[in-house]
Amino acid sequence: MAVMYFALVLSLAEMSAAIPAAGGGYSFARHAMGATGGYLTGLAVLIEYALAPAAIVIFIGAAVEELLGVNGPGYMPCSTRCLSASIWLAWAKR
């Protein structure tokens, strides 16, 4: 796994020097595979951004339950307060 990520980092660094444009993987795919390839890459990134936080929360919850012995419903008051504070802060910025 480490070798794969090391190769990914090196290839992104090489492509960033060769194609200096904002957008990361999307712009590299658009440059190499055209508009359809860029669109599909952007779509895959959006799906990753939607699914990765859910997976992270599930695994962190499992780790906390294993370490502390506290199950999911015990988190509800804390998460409700955090969500309320986030909504309030977003509304107060207006």
C-alpha positions, 0 to 999 in steps of 0.5 A: 500500500505504501508503494502505491501511495508513493507512486501516486504522489510522485506521479501527481508531482510530475503531472503538476510540473508538466500541466500547471493548472488548478484542479488536480486529477480532474484537469490531468484527466481532462487534458489526457482523456478529453471532456468525458474523461475529465467529467468522469474523474470529477464525478468519481472525486465527488462520490469519494467526498460523499462516501469517505466521511461516512466510512470514517465515522463508522470506523471511528465509532467502532474504534471508540466503542472498542476502546471505551465500551460506549455504544452509538446512542451515547454519542447523540447528545454530543453530535446534536450539540456539534450540529446545532453549533455548526448550523448556528455559526453558519447562520450567524455569519450572514 
